[in-house]
Amino acid sequence: MVPEEKLKSEQQSEHQQDLVNLHEGLRMTERILLQTLEKHGLERFDPDGQVFNPNEHEATFMTPMHDKEHNTVFLTQQKGFKLNGRVLRPAKVGVVKNK
């Protein structure tokens, strides 16, 4: 949740450089953890833009959006996980309701 401008500013103090290093270290740790889990069949999925599927998604709210198609996921609040193709945790999503 670090603002992008703090990570890319030209003049960084020692405190800002520590924040940038911590952020990069956490991203690398996440990437290695997810790669290791994928080797064992666990995958994280983000359904943003897909048609709502109640078997894989948990709709936390619905809202009308005239520029998007009915029953489409437009916001992912929490990504889901699958183990060997079976849903372990459904993704928590916001869905378009135009009807």
C-alpha positions as CSV (number, residue, x, y, z in Angstrom):
1,M,0.0,0.0,0.0
2,V,3.0,2.3,-0.6
3,P,2.1,5.3,-2.8
4,E,3.7,5.0,-6.2
5,E,5.2,8.6,-6.0
6,K,7.2,7.6,-2.8
7,L,8.8,4.6,-4.7
8,K,9.8,6.6,-7.8
9,S,10.8,10.0,-6.4
10,E,14.2,11.3,-7.7
11,Q,15.4,12.8,-4.4
12,Q,15.0,10.1,-1.7
13,S,16.0,10.6,1.9
14,E,17.5,7.7,3.8
15,H,14.0,6.9,5.3
16,Q,12.4,6.8,1.8
17,Q,15.2,4.5,0.5
18,D,14.6,2.2,3.4
19,L,10.9,2.1,2.5
20,V,11.7,1.4,-1.1
21,N,14.0,-1.5,-0.1
22,L,11.4,-3.0,2.3
23,H,8.8,-2.8,-0.5
24,E,11.0,-4.5,-3.0
25,G,12.0,-7.2,-0.5
26,L,8.3,-7.9,0.3
27,R,7.4,-8.1,-3.4
28,M,10.3,-10.6,-4.0
29,T,9.2,-12.7,-1.1
30,E,5.6,-12.8,-2.4
31,R,6.8,-13.7,-5.9
32,I,9.0,-16.6,-4.6
33,L,6.2,-17.9,-2.3
34,L,3.6,-17.9,-5.1
35,Q,6.1,-19.7,-7.4
36,T,6.7,-22.3,-4.8
37,L,3.0,-22.8,-4.2
38,E,2.3,-23.1,-7.9
39,K,4.8,-26.0,-8.2
40,H,2.5,-27.8,-5.8
41,G,-0.8,-27.0,-7.6
42,L,-1.9,-23.9,-5.7
43,E,-2.8,-20.9,-7.9
44,R,-4.1,-17.4,-7.1
45,F,-6.8,-16.0,-9.5
46,D,-8.1,-12.6,-10.1
47,P,-11.5,-12.6,-12.0
48,D,-11.6,-8.9,-12.8
49,G,-13.5,-8.4,-16.1
50,Q,-14.9,-12.0,-16.2
51,V,-18.5,-13.1,-16.1
52,F,-19.6,-13.7,-12.5
53,N,-19.4,-17.4,-11.6
54,P,-20.9,-18.3,-8.2
55,N,-18.8,-21.5,-8.0
56,E,-15.6,-19.4,-8.0
57,H,-16.7,-15.9,-6.9
58,E,-18.3,-14.5,-3.8
59,A,-20.3,-11.3,-4.7
60,T,-20.0,-8.8,-1.8
61,F,-22.0,-6.1,-3.6
62,M,-23.7,-5.3,-6.8
63,T,-24.1,-1.9,-8.5
64,P,-25.5,-0.6,-11.7
65,M,-22.9,0.5,-14.3
66,H,-24.4,1.4,-17.7
67,D,-21.0,1.3,-19.5
68,K,-20.4,-2.4,-18.5
69,E,-22.1,-5.6,-19.2
70,H,-24.6,-7.1,-16.8
71,N,-23.3,-9.8,-14.4
72,T,-19.6,-8.9,-15.0
73,V,-17.0,-8.6,-12.3
74,F,-15.7,-5.0,-12.2
75,L,-13.8,-5.0,-8.8
76,T,-11.8,-7.7,-7.0
77,Q,-11.7,-7.0,-3.3
78,Q,-9.8,-10.3,-2.5
79,K,-8.2,-12.7,-4.9
80,G,-9.2,-16.3,-4.8
81,F,-7.1,-19.5,-4.6
82,K,-7.5,-22.9,-6.4
83,L,-5.7,-26.1,-5.6
84,N,-5.4,-28.4,-8.6
85,G,-8.3,-26.7,-10.3
86,R,-10.6,-26.8,-7.2
87,V,-11.6,-23.6,-5.4
88,L,-10.1,-23.3,-1.9
89,R,-11.1,-19.7,-1.4
90,P,-13.5,-17.9,-3.7
91,A,-12.6,-14.4,-4.9
92,K,-14.6,-11.6,-3.2
93,V,-15.9,-9.4,-6.0
94,G,-18.1,-6.5,-6.9
95,V,-20.6,-7.3,-9.7
96,V,-22.4,-5.2,-12.3
97,K,-26.2,-5.3,-12.0
98,N,-28.0,-3.5,-14.9
99,K,-31.3,-5.3,-14.9
